[in-house]
Amino acid sequence: MSYKILALDMDGTTFKSLDNIVMENVEPINQAIEKNIKVVFVTGRPIHTKLNRLELFNFKNEGAIFAAFNGALIYDLKNNKAIDANPIDKELALKAFELIKTDKDFSEIELWAYTVNDKLSYINMPIEQGKILKHETYFFDYEPVVFDSSMEMLDCHKILTMNTNMKYVEKLREIGLEVSWTQGTWAGEITKKGINKKYALEFLAKKFSIKKEEILAMGDGANDVPMFEFAGLSIAPANAHDEIKAKASEVSQYTNLEGAVAKAIKKYILGE
């Protein structure tokens, strides 16, 4: 099979978790780009953060795409513009914050909302009071704002729920939000209903007239499950969660840190 889209998760797959890229992956990715493969980062991360290291890649061709916030914002890197956006409506985003106050079981849950204003993120408690919030500051170049009822909530590309629990996740789903979370992991990702990584691949396949069989996807976490359900070939690195391994066409013998992405590109795209 000749693949035309290479859809890559970032954290835990192409990159170290919540950190920089695995350098072994850079050259094979650029070689794939040179072969006119549409290499698309399909990730929970925002677009404009230094940790993405986009300067390492030759994203100068038409179809250089970044699908951020699990598909909520699809961005044309060559022309520096959004080509599709599906944020959470501000009323629903506000409900996610208000739910925290309704149950003592939610008192330690931490929220980080990426609003449609690239320079504004809302959090529900000061950074120093949270257990996990500080980790997200590495992806955001401005100070997040502690939201209170006197402020206007904005539409949000994505909301992170950290230190969360299933009871809160179920409440979010009841009010009509999409939540991707594996119990026991540090954070869940909240998006508009129906907006996920599968949506991103469907959008791109239609835009570029590419069959789903011509898509190779790689990912390691719960938010990658929808993407794996659509892609023709799905590969999980050895470090992936069990639920994503169960959905994968193939489980690599290599972890993300051992260059699972590089090795898959060489095998299935570069023919080495």
PyMOL commands that set and color helices and strands:
alter all, ss='L'
color gray80, all
select helices_A, chain A and resi 23-34+50-52+54-56+69-71+90-102+104-106+127-129+133-139+166-174+197-207+212-214+222-230+242-247+256-258+260-268
alter helices_A, ss='H'
color red, helices_A
select strands_A, chain A and resi 5-8+38-42+65-68+73-76+81-85+110-115+121-123+145-146+156-162+177-180+187-192+215-218+233-236+250-251
alter strands_A, ss='S'
color yellow, strands_A
deselect
rebuild
show_as cartoon
